[in-house]
Amino acid sequence: MITIKQLHHSFYVGKKGKKQEVPVLQDINLTIHKGEIVAILGRSGSGKSTLLNLMSGYIKPTKGTISINNQKVTDFSEAQWADFRLTHLGFIFQSFQLIPSMTASENVELPLVMKGISEEKRKQQVKDMFKRVGLDGFEQHYPSELSGGQQQRVSIARALIVNPPIIFADEPTGSLDSETEDSLLAFIKELNKEEEITFVMITHDKEVASIADRSIQLEDGAMVIDEGVVL
């Protein structure tokens, strides 16, 4: 599903001609299989968010390759990445990333609009999706009218609406209380089991990592642990 080989990435600081290299990731080799839940853990600055951004095409690696579904995505142009993300990847963020001026329904519908799906089909798909995530009746609410847990379920609905085989989650429960977190993690586990969706979760929370099939630990940009069971 996802294969990463000899991945290195550096940022460069300073003025032109006097730029200094700041290594962020070093020699990452990783394979993520279809239907896995993989947690990537590490302290702030360990490189975990950079790794997620590399896998999703928002930045290009300094060296190495990433392949998703047997496609070498590190060779993609910006246009190719945009199309690929729309059909293959879903995203869940800590801050939900909902558009405040749009209703919950309009937020979820947006990827379908970008794909050129007809209005009639979009409306039915969105209606079905709200039932699926347990928010039937909340379609016309604005994000500010929803609780944190409800907003995150809208975010999940938006991620699921194009039926992506992979969902990247960046601290998905970071803005939620413990009870809502437990409910959301159970829902992610359910989606993984029933739909065989591959989840890659960036987290520093051992509770979140506990639902994963594997735990990847990053330290100072290097992968130091790859465990099949999270302790």
PyRosetta script that sets phi, psi and omega in degrees:
from pyrosetta import init, pose_from_sequence

init()
pose = pose_from_sequence("MITIKQLHHSFYVGKKGKKQEVPVLQDINLTIHKGEIVAILGRSGSGKSTLLNLMSGYIKPTKGTISINNQKVTDFSEAQWADFRLTHLGFIFQSFQLIPSMTASENVELPLVMKGISEEKRKQQVKDMFKRVGLDGFEQHYPSELSGGQQQRVSIARALIVNPPIIFADEPTGSLDSETEDSLLAFIKELNKEEEITFVMITHDKEVASIADRSIQLEDGAMVIDEGVVL")
pose.set_psi(1, -56.1)
pose.set_omega(1, 175.7)
pose.set_phi(2, -130.1)
pose.set_psi(2, 124.8)
pose.set_omega(2, 178.4)
pose.set_phi(3, -125.9)
pose.set_psi(3, 122.9)
pose.set_omega(3, -179.7)
pose.set_phi(4, -117.1)
pose.set_psi(4, 126.8)
pose.set_omega(4, -177.2)
pose.set_phi(5, -127.7)
pose.set_psi(5, 125.4)
pose.set_omega(5, 173.9)
pose.set_phi(6, 46.4)
pose.set_psi(6, 48.9)
pose.set_omega(6, -175.9)
pose.set_phi(7, -83.3)
pose.set_psi(7, 127.0)
pose.set_omega(7, 174.4)
pose.set_phi(8, -127.5)
pose.set_psi(8, 146.9)
pose.set_omega(8, 172.3)
pose.set_phi(9, -148.9)
pose.set_psi(9, 137.8)
pose.set_omega(9, 177.6)
pose.set_phi(10, -131.5)
pose.set_psi(10, 149.3)
pose.set_omega(10, 168.6)
pose.set_phi(11, -104.2)
pose.set_psi(11, 158.1)
pose.set_omega(11, -179.2)
pose.set_phi(12, -124.4)
pose.set_psi(12, 130.7)
pose.set_omega(12, -178.8)
pose.set_phi(13, -120.0)
pose.set_psi(13, 156.0)
pose.set_omega(13, 180.0)
pose.set_phi(14, 103.8)
pose.set_psi(14, 175.6)
pose.set_omega(14, -177.8)
pose.set_phi(15, -81.2)
pose.set_psi(15, 161.4)
pose.set_omega(15, 179.6)
pose.set_phi(16, -56.4)
pose.set_psi(16, 132.3)
pose.set_omega(16, -178.7)
pose.set_phi(17, 91.5)
pose.set_psi(17, -19.7)
pose.set_omega(17, 179.1)
pose.set_phi(18, -129.8)
pose.set_psi(18, 30.1)
pose.set_omega(18, -178.0)
pose.set_phi(19, -74.0)
pose.set_psi(19, 142.0)
pose.set_omega(19, 178.9)
pose.set_phi(20, -111.4)
pose.set_psi(20, 133.4)
pose.set_omega(20, -180.0)
pose.set_phi(21, -80.1)
pose.set_psi(21, 132.1)
pose.set_omega(21, 176.1)
pose.set_phi(22, -119.7)
pose.set_psi(22, 100.2)
pose.set_omega(22, -179.8)
pose.set_phi(23, -64.3)
pose.set_psi(23, 136.2)
pose.set_omega(23, -179.9)
pose.set_phi(24, -116.8)
pose.set_psi(24, -42.3)
pose.set_omega(24, 177.2)
pose.set_phi(25, -128.0)
pose.set_psi(25, 141.9)
pose.set_omega(25, -176.4)
pose.set_phi(26, -134.0)
pose.set_psi(26, 118.2)
pose.set_omega(26, 171.0)
pose.set_phi(27, 49.5)
pose.set_psi(27, 57.3)
pose.set_omega(27, 177.3)
pose.set_phi(28, -85.5)
pose.set_psi(28, 123.7)
pose.set_omega(28, 175.2)
pose.set_phi(29, -125.6)
pose.set_psi(29, 120.4)
pose.set_omega(29, -171.2)
pose.set_phi(30, -156.0)
pose.set_psi(30, 137.8)
pose.set_omega(30, 173.1)
pose.set_phi(31, -123.4)
pose.set_psi(31, 128.2)
pose.set_omega(31, 177.0)
pose.set_phi(32, -115.0)
pose.set_psi(32, 124.5)
pose.set_omega(32, -173.8)
pose.set_phi(33, -92.4)
pose.set_psi(33, 158.0)
pose.set_omega(33, 178.8)
pose.set_phi(34, -57.6)
pose.set_psi(34, 132.5)
pose.set_omega(34, 176.1)
pose.set_phi(35, 83.6)
pose.set_psi(35, 3.2)
pose.set_omega(35, 177.8)
pose.set_phi(36, -83.0)
pose.set_psi(36, 151.8)
pose.set_omega(36, 162.4)
pose.set_phi(37, -107.4)
pose.set_psi(37, 118.8)
pose.set_omega(37, -178.2)
pose.set_phi(38, -119.4)
pose.set_psi(38, 127.4)
pose.set_omega(38, 176.6)
pose.set_phi(39, -102.5)
pose.set_psi(39, 130.9)
pose.set_omega(39, 175.9)
pose.set_phi(40, -109.2)
pose.set_psi(40, 114.9)
pose.set_omega(40, -174.9)
pose.set_phi(41, -112.6)
pose.set_psi(41, 159.7)
pose.set_omega(41, 177.4)
pose.set_phi(42, 162.8)
pose.set_psi(42, 157.7)
pose.set_omega(42, 177.5)
pose.set_phi(43, -68.8)
pose.set_psi(43, 167.2)
pose.set_omega(43, 173.7)
pose.set_phi(44, -58.1)
pose.set_psi(44, 129.6)
pose.set_omega(44, -178.8)
pose.set_phi(45, 90.7)
pose.set_psi(45, 1.9)
pose.set_omega(45, -178.8)
pose.set_phi(46, -77.1)
pose.set_psi(46, -16.9)
pose.set_omega(46, 178.5)
pose.set_phi(47, 107.8)
pose.set_psi(47, 3.0)
pose.set_omega(47, -174.8)
pose.set_phi(48, -67.1)
pose.set_psi(48, -40.6)
pose.set_omega(48, 178.7)
pose.set_phi(49, -70.0)
pose.set_psi(49, -35.4)
pose.set_omega(49, 175.6)
pose.set_phi(50, -62.2)
pose.set_psi(50, -41.2)
pose.set_omega(50, 178.9)
pose.set_phi(51, -61.9)
pose.set_psi(51, -41.7)
pose.set_omega(51, 178.1)
pose.set_phi(52, -64.0)
pose.set_psi(52, -41.6)
pose.set_omega(52, 179.0)
pose.set_phi(53, -66.1)
pose.set_psi(53, -32.6)
pose.set_omega(53, 175.9)
pose.set_phi(54, -69.1)
pose.set_psi(54, -43.1)
pose.set_omega(54, -179.7)
pose.set_phi(55, -66.0)
pose.set_psi(55, -28.3)
pose.set_omega(55, -178.3)
pose.set_phi(56, -98.3)
pose.set_psi(56, 2.9)
pose.set_omega(56, 171.4)
pose.set_phi(57, 82.2)
pose.set_psi(57, 13.4)
pose.set_omega(57, -179.7)
pose.set_phi(58, -82.6)
pose.set_psi(58, -19.3)
pose.set_omega(58, 169.8)
pose.set_phi(59, -138.2)
pose.set_psi(59, 155.2)
pose.set_omega(59, -179.7)
pose.set_phi(60, -100.6)
pose.set_psi(60, 140.4)
pose.set_omega(60, -178.7)
pose.set_phi(61, -70.7)
pose.set_psi(61, 151.2)
pose.set_omega(61, 174.5)
pose.set_phi(62, -68.1)
pose.set_psi(62, -36.2)
pose.set_omega(62, -178.7)
pose.set_phi(63, -157.2)
pose.set_psi(63, 149.7)
pose.set_omega(63, 177.0)
pose.set_phi(64, 104.0)
pose.set_psi(64, 177.6)
pose.set_omega(64, -175.7)
pose.set_phi(65, -131.4)
pose.set_psi(65, 151.3)
pose.set_omega(65, 172.3)
pose.set_phi(66, -129.6)
pose.set_psi(66, 128.7)
pose.set_omega(66, 175.9)
pose.set_phi(67, -121.3)
pose.set_psi(67, 136.3)
pose.set_omega(67, 176.9)
pose.set_phi(68, -129.1)
pose.set_psi(68, 127.5)
pose.set_omega(68, -176.3)
pose.set_phi(69, 52.9)
pose.set_psi(69, 42.1)
pose.set_omega(69, 178.1)
pose.set_phi(70, 65.1)
pose.set_psi(70, 18.6)
pose.set_omega(70, 175.0)
pose.set_phi(71, -112.7)
pose.set_psi(71, 129.2)
pose.set_omega(71, 179.9)
pose.set_phi(72, -78.6)
pose.set_psi(72, 91.8)
pose.set_omega(72, -172.2)
pose.set_phi(73, -74.0)
pose.set_psi(73, -18.1)
pose.set_omega(73, 179.3)
pose.set_phi(74, -66.5)
pose.set_psi(74, -14.0)
pose.set_omega(74, 176.6)
pose.set_phi(75, -93.0)
pose.set_psi(75, -2.3)
pose.set_omega(75, -174.7)
pose.set_phi(76, -68.4)
pose.set_psi(76, 146.9)
pose.set_omega(76, 168.6)
pose.set_phi(77, -80.9)
pose.set_psi(77, 172.0)
pose.set_omega(77, 178.0)
pose.set_phi(78, -60.2)
pose.set_psi(78, -40.9)
pose.set_omega(78, -180.0)
pose.set_phi(79, -65.1)
pose.set_psi(79, -41.7)
pose.set_omega(79, 178.0)
pose.set_phi(80, -64.0)
pose.set_psi(80, -40.0)
pose.set_omega(80, 178.3)
pose.set_phi(81, -64.2)
pose.set_psi(81, -42.1)
pose.set_omega(81, -179.7)
pose.set_phi(82, -59.3)
pose.set_psi(82, -44.6)
pose.set_omega(82, 178.3)
pose.set_phi(83, -65.9)
pose.set_psi(83, -41.9)
pose.set_omega(83, -177.5)
pose.set_phi(84, -64.9)
pose.set_psi(84, -44.6)
pose.set_omega(84, 179.5)
pose.set_phi(85, -61.6)
pose.set_psi(85, -37.2)
pose.set_omega(85, -176.3)
pose.set_phi(86, -67.3)
pose.set_psi(86, -27.2)
pose.set_omega(86, -175.8)
pose.set_phi(87, -109.8)
pose.set_psi(87, -20.9)
pose.set_omega(87, -174.0)
pose.set_phi(88, -115.5)
pose.set_psi(88, -20.3)
pose.set_omega(88, -171.4)
pose.set_phi(89, -125.9)
pose.set_psi(89, 142.0)
pose.set_omega(89, 170.2)
pose.set_phi(90, -119.1)
pose.set_psi(90, 154.5)
pose.set_omega(90, -175.9)
pose.set_phi(91, -132.1)
pose.set_psi(91, 135.9)
pose.set_omega(91, 173.6)
pose.set_phi(92, -125.1)
pose.set_psi(92, 129.2)
pose.set_omega(92, -175.3)
pose.set_phi(93, -117.8)
pose.set_psi(93, 155.4)
pose.set_omega(93, 177.1)
pose.set_phi(94, -59.5)
pose.set_psi(94, -39.7)
pose.set_omega(94, -176.3)
pose.set_phi(95, -94.6)
pose.set_psi(95, 14.6)
pose.set_omega(95, 175.0)
pose.set_phi(96, 70.9)
pose.set_psi(96, -40.4)
pose.set_omega(96, 177.7)
pose.set_phi(97, 58.2)
pose.set_psi(97, 37.1)
pose.set_omega(97, 174.7)
pose.set_phi(98, -87.0)
pose.set_psi(98, 147.7)
pose.set_omega(98, 178.8)
pose.set_phi(99, -82.3)
pose.set_psi(99, 113.7)
pose.set_omega(99, -171.0)
pose.set_phi(100, -63.1)
pose.set_psi(100, -26.7)
pose.set_omega(100, -177.9)
pose.set_phi(101, -84.0)
pose.set_psi(101, -2.5)
pose.set_omega(101, -179.9)
pose.set_phi(102, -111.4)
pose.set_psi(102, 146.8)
pose.set_omega(102, 176.6)
pose.set_phi(103, -67.3)
pose.set_psi(103, 167.2)
pose.set_omega(103, 177.0)
pose.set_phi(104, -56.8)
pose.set_psi(104, -42.9)
pose.set_omega(104, 179.3)
pose.set_phi(105, -61.3)
pose.set_psi(105, -44.4)
pose.set_omega(105, -179.4)
pose.set_phi(106, -66.4)
pose.set_psi(106, -34.9)
pose.set_omega(106, 176.8)
pose.set_phi(107, -63.1)
pose.set_psi(107, -44.0)
pose.set_omega(107, -178.6)
pose.set_phi(108, -70.5)
pose.set_psi(108, -33.5)
pose.set_omega(108, -176.9)
pose.set_phi(109, -73.2)
pose.set_psi(109, -22.1)
pose.set_omega(109, -171.3)
pose.set_phi(110, -53.7)
pose.set_psi(110, -46.1)
pose.set_omega(110, 178.6)
pose.set_phi(111, -60.5)
pose.set_psi(111, -32.1)
pose.set_omega(111, 178.8)
pose.set_phi(112, -70.8)
pose.set_psi(112, -35.9)
pose.set_omega(112, 175.2)
pose.set_phi(113, -62.0)
pose.set_psi(113, -43.9)
pose.set_omega(113, -179.4)
pose.set_phi(114, -65.1)
pose.set_psi(114, -28.4)
pose.set_omega(114, 178.2)
pose.set_phi(115, -83.3)
pose.set_psi(115, -7.9)
pose.set_omega(115, 178.7)
pose.set_phi(116, 80.7)
pose.set_psi(116, 22.8)
pose.set_omega(116, 178.0)
pose.set_phi(117, -71.9)
pose.set_psi(117, 141.0)
pose.set_omega(117, -178.5)
pose.set_phi(118, -62.7)
pose.set_psi(118, 152.5)
pose.set_omega(118, -176.3)
pose.set_phi(119, -58.8)
pose.set_psi(119, -42.4)
pose.set_omega(119, -178.6)
pose.set_phi(120, -60.4)
pose.set_psi(120, -45.9)
pose.set_omega(120, 179.3)
pose.set_phi(121, -67.2)
pose.set_psi(121, -39.3)
pose.set_omega(121, 179.8)
pose.set_phi(122, -59.6)
pose.set_psi(122, -47.6)
pose.set_omega(122, -176.1)
pose.set_phi(123, -60.9)
pose.set_psi(123, -41.0)
pose.set_omega(123, -179.7)
pose.set_phi(124, -68.8)
pose.set_psi(124, -42.0)
pose.set_omega(124, 179.8)
pose.set_phi(125, -63.6)
pose.set_psi(125, -40.5)
pose.set_omega(125, 179.8)
pose.set_phi(126, -67.2)
pose.set_psi(126, -41.9)
pose.set_omega(126, 178.5)
pose.set_phi(127, -59.8)
pose.set_psi(127, -45.1)
pose.set_omega(127, 178.7)
pose.set_phi(128, -64.5)
pose.set_psi(128, -37.8)
pose.set_omega(128, -178.0)
pose.set_phi(129, -67.5)
pose.set_psi(129, -38.2)
pose.set_omega(129, 178.9)
pose.set_phi(130, -64.7)
pose.set_psi(130, -35.3)
pose.set_omega(130, 174.4)
pose.set_phi(131, -65.5)
pose.set_psi(131, -40.8)
pose.set_omega(131, -176.4)
pose.set_phi(132, -63.2)
pose.set_psi(132, -37.6)
pose.set_omega(132, -178.1)
pose.set_phi(133, -94.7)
pose.set_psi(133, 7.3)
pose.set_omega(133, 175.5)
pose.set_phi(134, 77.9)
pose.set_psi(134, 29.1)
pose.set_omega(134, -179.0)
pose.set_phi(135, -122.5)
pose.set_psi(135, 24.7)
pose.set_omega(135, 178.0)
pose.set_phi(136, -56.5)
pose.set_psi(136, 127.1)
pose.set_omega(136, -178.3)
pose.set_phi(137, 99.8)
pose.set_psi(137, -7.9)
pose.set_omega(137, -179.0)
pose.set_phi(138, -106.6)
pose.set_psi(138, 11.0)
pose.set_omega(138, -173.8)
pose.set_phi(139, -58.1)
pose.set_psi(139, -37.2)
pose.set_omega(139, -174.1)
pose.set_phi(140, -95.2)
pose.set_psi(140, 6.4)
pose.set_omega(140, 175.4)
pose.set_phi(141, -78.0)
pose.set_psi(141, 146.8)
pose.set_omega(141, 173.7)
pose.set_phi(142, -87.3)
pose.set_psi(142, 156.6)
pose.set_omega(142, -178.3)
pose.set_phi(143, -51.1)
pose.set_psi(143, -38.4)
pose.set_omega(143, -178.9)
pose.set_phi(144, -66.7)
pose.set_psi(144, -15.0)
pose.set_omega(144, 179.7)
pose.set_phi(145, -94.8)
pose.set_psi(145, 3.4)
pose.set_omega(145, -177.1)
pose.set_phi(146, -114.1)
pose.set_psi(146, 151.7)
pose.set_omega(146, 174.2)
pose.set_phi(147, -71.4)
pose.set_psi(147, 169.3)
pose.set_omega(147, 178.7)
pose.set_phi(148, -59.6)
pose.set_psi(148, -42.9)
pose.set_omega(148, 179.1)
pose.set_phi(149, -64.2)
pose.set_psi(149, -38.6)
pose.set_omega(149, 178.1)
pose.set_phi(150, -67.7)
pose.set_psi(150, -40.3)
pose.set_omega(150, 178.1)
pose.set_phi(151, -62.7)
pose.set_psi(151, -39.9)
pose.set_omega(151, 179.8)
pose.set_phi(152, -67.9)
pose.set_psi(152, -32.7)
pose.set_omega(152, 176.4)
pose.set_phi(153, -69.9)
pose.set_psi(153, -33.4)
pose.set_omega(153, 173.2)
pose.set_phi(154, -63.9)
pose.set_psi(154, -41.9)
pose.set_omega(154, 177.7)
pose.set_phi(155, -60.6)
pose.set_psi(155, -41.2)
pose.set_omega(155, 177.9)
pose.set_phi(156, -66.4)
pose.set_psi(156, -40.8)
pose.set_omega(156, 177.7)
pose.set_phi(157, -59.4)
pose.set_psi(157, -41.7)
pose.set_omega(157, 178.6)
pose.set_phi(158, -64.9)
pose.set_psi(158, -38.4)
pose.set_omega(158, 178.7)
pose.set_phi(159, -67.3)
pose.set_psi(159, -34.1)
pose.set_omega(159, -175.6)
pose.set_phi(160, -85.1)
pose.set_psi(160, -18.3)
pose.set_omega(160, -167.2)
pose.set_phi(161, -61.0)
pose.set_psi(161, -25.5)
pose.set_omega(161, 179.4)
pose.set_phi(162, -100.4)
pose.set_psi(162, 12.1)
pose.set_omega(162, 178.9)
pose.set_phi(163, 54.3)
pose.set_psi(163, 53.1)
pose.set_omega(163, -178.3)
pose.set_phi(164, -74.7)
pose.set_psi(164, 145.5)
pose.set_omega(164, 176.5)
pose.set_phi(165, -76.9)
pose.set_psi(165, -17.4)
pose.set_omega(165, -177.8)
pose.set_phi(166, -130.6)
pose.set_psi(166, 136.1)
pose.set_omega(166, 172.8)
pose.set_phi(167, -123.5)
pose.set_psi(167, 126.3)
pose.set_omega(167, 173.5)
pose.set_phi(168, -96.1)
pose.set_psi(168, 128.7)
pose.set_omega(168, -178.7)
pose.set_phi(169, -123.9)
pose.set_psi(169, 120.4)
pose.set_omega(169, -178.5)
pose.set_phi(170, -103.9)
pose.set_psi(170, 104.3)
pose.set_omega(170, -176.2)
pose.set_phi(171, 46.7)
pose.set_psi(171, 59.0)
pose.set_omega(171, -170.3)
pose.set_phi(172, -64.3)
pose.set_psi(172, -20.7)
pose.set_omega(172, -179.2)
pose.set_phi(173, -113.7)
pose.set_psi(173, 11.5)
pose.set_omega(173, -173.9)
pose.set_phi(174, -61.2)
pose.set_psi(174, -24.5)
pose.set_omega(174, -177.8)
pose.set_phi(175, -105.8)
pose.set_psi(175, 14.3)
pose.set_omega(175, -173.3)
pose.set_phi(176, -114.2)
pose.set_psi(176, 152.4)
pose.set_omega(176, 173.4)
pose.set_phi(177, -74.3)
pose.set_psi(177, 168.7)
pose.set_omega(177, -172.2)
pose.set_phi(178, -63.5)
pose.set_psi(178, -37.8)
pose.set_omega(178, -179.2)
pose.set_phi(179, -67.8)
pose.set_psi(179, -43.6)
pose.set_omega(179, 178.7)
pose.set_phi(180, -67.7)
pose.set_psi(180, -36.1)
pose.set_omega(180, 176.8)
pose.set_phi(181, -59.7)
pose.set_psi(181, -46.5)
pose.set_omega(181, -179.9)
pose.set_phi(182, -59.7)
pose.set_psi(182, -42.2)
pose.set_omega(182, 179.9)
pose.set_phi(183, -64.2)
pose.set_psi(183, -42.6)
pose.set_omega(183, -178.2)
pose.set_phi(184, -68.1)
pose.set_psi(184, -41.2)
pose.set_omega(184, 179.0)
pose.set_phi(185, -64.2)
pose.set_psi(185, -38.6)
pose.set_omega(185, 177.0)
pose.set_phi(186, -63.1)
pose.set_psi(186, -36.9)
pose.set_omega(186, 179.7)
pose.set_phi(187, -68.9)
pose.set_psi(187, -41.0)
pose.set_omega(187, 176.7)
pose.set_phi(188, -61.4)
pose.set_psi(188, -43.3)
pose.set_omega(188, 178.7)
pose.set_phi(189, -62.1)
pose.set_psi(189, -40.5)
pose.set_omega(189, 178.9)
pose.set_phi(190, -64.0)
pose.set_psi(190, -45.0)
pose.set_omega(190, 178.7)
pose.set_phi(191, -61.6)
pose.set_psi(191, -41.4)
pose.set_omega(191, 179.4)
pose.set_phi(192, -62.5)
pose.set_psi(192, -43.0)
pose.set_omega(192, -177.4)
pose.set_phi(193, -71.2)
pose.set_psi(193, -44.3)
pose.set_omega(193, -174.0)
pose.set_phi(194, -81.1)
pose.set_psi(194, -35.0)
pose.set_omega(194, -173.8)
pose.set_phi(195, -107.1)
pose.set_psi(195, -7.6)
pose.set_omega(195, -176.2)
pose.set_phi(196, 58.0)
pose.set_psi(196, 33.4)
pose.set_omega(196, 176.2)
pose.set_phi(197, -75.3)
pose.set_psi(197, 134.4)
pose.set_omega(197, 175.8)
pose.set_phi(198, -83.5)
pose.set_psi(198, 126.0)
pose.set_omega(198, 177.9)
pose.set_phi(199, -112.5)
pose.set_psi(199, 130.6)
pose.set_omega(199, 171.9)
pose.set_phi(200, -118.2)
pose.set_psi(200, 113.7)
pose.set_omega(200, -172.9)
pose.set_phi(201, -114.9)
pose.set_psi(201, 126.3)
pose.set_omega(201, 172.4)
pose.set_phi(202, -90.1)
pose.set_psi(202, 126.2)
pose.set_omega(202, -177.5)
pose.set_phi(203, -158.7)
pose.set_psi(203, 158.6)
pose.set_omega(203, 169.0)
pose.set_phi(204, -115.6)
pose.set_psi(204, 3.0)
pose.set_omega(204, -173.7)
pose.set_phi(205, -96.1)
pose.set_psi(205, 116.0)
pose.set_omega(205, -179.8)
pose.set_phi(206, -64.0)
pose.set_psi(206, -27.5)
pose.set_omega(206, 177.3)
pose.set_phi(207, -65.0)
pose.set_psi(207, -42.4)
pose.set_omega(207, 176.8)
pose.set_phi(208, -65.2)
pose.set_psi(208, -45.2)
pose.set_omega(208, -178.2)
pose.set_phi(209, -64.3)
pose.set_psi(209, -22.5)
pose.set_omega(209, -176.2)
pose.set_phi(210, -65.4)
pose.set_psi(210, -20.1)
pose.set_omega(210, 179.7)
pose.set_phi(211, -88.5)
pose.set_psi(211, -5.0)
pose.set_omega(211, -175.5)
pose.set_phi(212, -79.4)
pose.set_psi(212, 153.0)
pose.set_omega(212, 172.5)
pose.set_phi(213, -77.7)
pose.set_psi(213, -30.3)
pose.set_omega(213, -179.6)
pose.set_phi(214, -140.6)
pose.set_psi(214, 150.4)
pose.set_omega(214, 178.2)
pose.set_phi(215, -121.9)
pose.set_psi(215, 122.8)
pose.set_omega(215, 177.5)
pose.set_phi(216, -107.0)
pose.set_psi(216, 122.0)
pose.set_omega(216, -179.4)
pose.set_phi(217, -106.0)
pose.set_psi(217, 125.6)
pose.set_omega(217, 175.5)
pose.set_phi(218, -106.1)
pose.set_psi(218, 141.1)
pose.set_omega(218, 176.9)
pose.set_phi(219, -143.6)
pose.set_psi(219, 119.0)
pose.set_omega(219, -178.8)
pose.set_phi(220, 52.5)
pose.set_psi(220, 40.0)
pose.set_omega(220, 174.7)
pose.set_phi(221, 83.8)
pose.set_psi(221, -0.5)
pose.set_omega(221, -179.9)
pose.set_phi(222, -114.7)
pose.set_psi(222, 149.0)
pose.set_omega(222, 177.4)
pose.set_phi(223, -85.2)
pose.set_psi(223, 114.2)
pose.set_omega(223, -174.7)
pose.set_phi(224, -104.7)
pose.set_psi(224, -21.3)
pose.set_omega(224, 179.9)
pose.set_phi(225, -140.9)
pose.set_psi(225, 135.1)
pose.set_omega(225, 169.9)
pose.set_phi(226, -133.3)
pose.set_psi(226, 98.8)
pose.set_omega(226, -174.3)
pose.set_phi(227, -110.6)
pose.set_psi(227, 141.5)
pose.set_omega(227, 175.3)
pose.set_phi(228, -78.1)
pose.set_psi(228, -21.8)
pose.set_omega(228, -179.3)
pose.set_phi(229, -128.5)
pose.set_psi(229, 130.5)
pose.set_omega(229, 178.1)
pose.set_phi(230, -88.4)
pose.set_psi(230, 126.5)
pose.set_omega(230, 179.9)
pose.set_phi(231, -85.4)
pose.dump_pdb("model.pdb")
